Amino acid sequence: MAHDVVPNSLEKQWMPFTDNRGFKADPRLLVEAKGVYATSHRGTQVIDGSSGLFCSPAGHCHPKIIEAVHSQMQINTYTAPFGLGHPASFALADKVAQLTPEGMDHVFFVNSGSEAIDTALKIVMAYHSARGDNRHRFVSRERAYHGVNIGGVSLSGMVNNRRTFPVTMPNVVTMRHTFTGDDLNVKGQPQHGRELANDLERHCATYGGNTIAACFVEPVAGSTGTLVPPVGYLERLREICDEHGILLVFDEVITGFGRLGTPFASQKYGVVPDMMTMAKAITNGSMPMGAVAVKDEIYETVTDTSAPGAIEFFHGYTYSGHPAACAAGLASLSIYEEEGLFARAAEMTPYFQDAMHSLFDHELVMDVRTEGMMAGVEVHKDTAPGKRGTQMQKDLFWNGCHVKFTGDVAIVAPMFISERAHIDEITDKIRKTLDQHVA
Ligand SMILES: Cc1ncc(COP(=O)(O)O)c(C=O)c1O
């Protein structure tokens, strides 16, 4: 592939979550990628310190995924998914169910994390409705990110994702986030903050627990900059949900498929929710896909209370369980298994975490938080929140490393195929970029 390629003025595409004017004046294009590296349009090499957007633990352009999608495309490029099916989606549902907690063996396919969240909201409504239970309130958390569809924005706790969009779902209340500031530079779960889960209990006291349909949380809040749940926090949420008949939904879009060294965060923390949303690594980022896994009782309640012959759940997407995405999903899950990538993530975790926490001595670093192969390296803000982080992300890129920043936090999430030398390279490049930002 020739480098130094900018295909046109770049003007026609309105880019997502991007400073369009800044990008078009100073573009950063990736023209090819393989394993942990990509190549920019200027021909520079860029190590991927965020697995794309936490999507690609097995590395870019894995040959088995390419082959699987190619083979699938030769025999079937599309099947209408309403009232029809094709074998690959059922095979993938089986594979996903092998990784979800016991008794959570029903899987609904969608095309993204945002669609998974909206689908989960509707499943919650369908379940309570099937039981004749009039619950209409949802609980989420400050600093939460649940995607960009109106359901996800309604549950969102990140201000920039909400303030421009006033028309959201009613009846959503938030709990406080779990960053207390009491524990800085902590590896794994902070000791303080379990009691913040009692915010859910307070909402029950205010609104009536029997009006609350579900509580949505990311087990580790990712997009806000890696906020790890305090010891005992998720357990306490589970207890309160059980006490009041509230469904607990874990949004595992980032934490799913090995990021914490276990298939899902649920297994890492020993807390089983009622439903889980997932996306990203389900196909190693190679094809758009997401899913919602639900406890069998939820599936059975919704299906068994419908009249025989009736469609039980009026929901689905034209591309739910698309053959290419299913082929990519099947290949990805096989790779994770054959290459032992979840175990590899667990083995690499101490080395990765030490490397990240070594950055805490830098004068610009305010906090380092780590859990599994995920870190949040938070820098002191400049004159405005996010200013330094945004500039650092660009500078880091031209220093040869891609890391996703959110405001002033670098969310570092290496691929599971990374060697120690790759972790060192990512860490060194972050340090070099931090040094450049010292006034
Ligand atoms: C926890 C969580 N939920 C939902 C989403 C939305 O996923 P998508 O961008 O695929 O719609 C994301 C994306 O980062 C996420 O981190």
The ligand as a Gaussian input file, in Angstrom:
#p B3LYP/6-31G(d) Opt

LIG

0 1
 C      -19.688000       0.392000      28.001000
 C      -20.082000       0.775000      26.618000
 N      -21.337000       0.624000      26.225000
 C      -21.739000       0.931000      24.984000
 C      -20.835000       1.417000      24.061000
 C      -21.300000       1.784000      22.681000
 O      -20.787000       0.916000      21.760000
 P      -20.823000       1.293000      20.181000
 O      -19.866000       2.416000      19.997000
 O      -20.407000       0.017000      19.526000
 O      -22.215000       1.662000      19.856000
 C      -19.510000       1.583000      24.421000
 C      -18.520000       2.104000      23.468000
 O      -17.394000       2.404000      23.788000
 C      -19.111000       1.263000      25.734000
 O      -17.861000       1.429000      26.157000

